[in-house]
Amino acid sequence: MQEFWAGSSGMNGKTLGDSTVKKKRKTIGDSFEIRMQTMADSFQVMAGAMAPSTSGSVDASIAMMIDDHFKALMQRQDEQLQQMQNQYLADLIAALQNK
């Protein structure tokens, strides 16, 4: 029995609850990072749209910049969501295999 506890996560100062809390913090941190990056990107797009333009069609240029930015933003968020889902799936598979 002592061998079991020595090999488990309970003896090195970590508990199952710690890993759950750590995962929640990571998820919250990732979400916060995505929101902050979105805000920064939005400000950059607005600043770029306000910069003087030499073309005659400023409105079309601004709309294209915003559309391109939005598409890139959505693609990046989809990729990050996919990475998080893959990580959770891998964690679930590992947990089920260890049972």
LUMSEVO-232714 format. One line per field, with one value per residue (C-alpha): x, z, y. Coordinates in Angstrom, 1 decimal, padded with zeros to 4 digits. Layout:
// residues N
east	X:...
up	Z:...
north	Y:...
END
This chain:
// residues 99
east	000.0:002.8:004.3:001.0:000.9:004.6:004.0:000.8:000.5:-000.5:003.0:004.6:002.4:-000.1:-003.6:-006.3:-008.0:-004.8:-004.7:-008.4:-007.9:-004.7:-006.6:-009.4:-006.8:-005.2:-008.5:-009.4:-005.9:-006.2:-009.6:-008.3:-005.3:-007.6:-009.8:-006.8:-005.3:-008.7:-008.8:-005.3:-005.9:-009.1:-007.3:-004.6:-007.3:-009.1:-005.8:-004.9:-008.3:-007.9:-004.5:-004.5:-005.1:-004.0:-006.7:-010.0:-012.1:-011.4:-014.6:-014.1:-010.5:-011.6:-014.4:-011.9:-009.4:-012.0:-013.3:-009.8:-009.0:-012.3:-011.6:-008.1:-009.3:-012.0:-009.6:-007.1:-009.8:-011.0:-007.4:-006.9:-010.3:-009.3:-006.0:-007.7:-010.2:-007.5:-005.6:-008.7:-009.4:-005.8:-006.1:-009.4:-007.9:-004.8:-007.1:-009.2:-006.2:-004.7:-007.9
up	000.0:000.8:-002.6:-004.2:-002.3:-002.9:-006.7:-006.7:-007.1:-003.4:-002.1:-004.2:-002.9:-005.7:-005.5:-008.0:-007.0:-007.8:-011.4:-011.9:-010.5:-012.6:-015.8:-015.0:-014.4:-017.7:-019.5:-018.0:-018.7:-022.4:-022.7:-021.2:-023.5:-026.5:-025.4:-024.9:-028.2:-029.9:-028.3:-029.3:-032.9:-033.1:-032.0:-034.6:-037.3:-036.3:-036.2:-039.6:-040.9:-039.6:-041.2:-044.2:-047.4:-050.9:-052.6:-053.6:-052.1:-048.4:-047.2:-049.3:-048.1:-044.5:-045.0:-046.6:-043.8:-041.2:-043.0:-043.5:-039.8:-038.7:-040.9:-039.5:-035.9:-036.3:-037.9:-035.0:-032.4:-034.2:-034.2:-030.5:-029.7:-031.7:-029.8:-026.4:-027.4:-028.6:-025.3:-023.3:-025.4:-024.9:-021.2:-021.1:-023.1:-020.8:-017.7:-019.0:-020.0:-016.5:-014.8
north	000.0:002.4:001.7:002.7:006.0:006.8:006.4:008.4:012.1:012.5:012.0:014.7:017.5:017.5:016.2:015.4:018.7:020.6:019.4:020.2:023.7:024.1:023.1:025.6:028.4:027.5:027.6:030.9:032.3:031.1:032.8:036.0:035.9:035.5:038.4:040.7:039.7:040.4:043.8:044.7:043.5:045.5:048.7:048.1:047.6:050.8:052.7:051.4:052.4:055.9:056.4:058.6:056.7:057.6:055.6:057.2:054.5:054.8:053.2:050.1:049.8:050.1:047.5:045.1:045.6:044.9:041.9:040.4:041.1:039.4:036.3:036.0:036.5:033.8:031.4:031.9:031.4:028.3:026.9:027.7:026.1:023.0:022.8:023.1:020.4:018.1:018.6:017.8:014.7:013.5:014.1:012.2:009.3:009.2:009.2:006.4:004.3:004.7:003.3
END
